[in-house]
């Protein structure tokens, strides 16, 4: 397998049309791609270090915590 430059993965992930979020074990957002920001109506940097549940509809919050 050939070595890939460090910028390759972020460029690919940032260009996805599907929303992608990475959360840490306490449920705080550590990465959100632009598609997720668009879906939720925020810039990705506005989501950083906030609980993902802050951006979910009330009816979905309990279900997301069970994952």
N, C-alpha and C positions, 0 to 999 in steps of 0.2 A: 504494500500500500504506500502510495507516495505521500510526502508531507504536504499539508495544506497550510497556506499562510493564515496567521491569526485573525485577519479581518474577514476571511471567507465565511465562517459560520454566522457572525452577526449580520453580514450582508444578506445571506440567504434567509435567515430567520426574519429579519426586518422586512424582507420583500414578500413574505407569505401573505396570501389573501385571507387565510384562516387566522382567527384570533389565537394567540398563544400567551399564556401567563405561566410564570414560575413563581411558586410561593415557598417560603421557608416553613419550618415545622410549626411555627406559631400562627401561620396563616397570613403573614405579611407578604406583600408583593415584592419580589426582588428583581423581576424582569417582566415587562409587558411589551409586546410588539405593537407597532403602529395600528395594525388591524384591530387589536383589542381596544386601543384607545378610541378609535373611530366608532366602534360598536357601542362603547359605553359613553361616548361624548366627552372624553378627556384626552389630553396629551399623555403619552406613556410616562413621562417624568412626573406627572401629577399623581399617578397611581403608586409610584415607588414608596415602599416602606409603610404603606397603609394596609389595613386588613382587607382582604379580598371581599369579605362579607359587606363592607361599606358600599360596594358597587352592585350588589345583588338585590333583586326585589325581595321584599320581606318574606314572601312565601317560599323562596328558595334558600334562605339563609340557614335554616335548620338542616336541610338536606345536604348542603355543602359541607357543614361541619362534621357530618358522619363519615366522610370519605377518609 
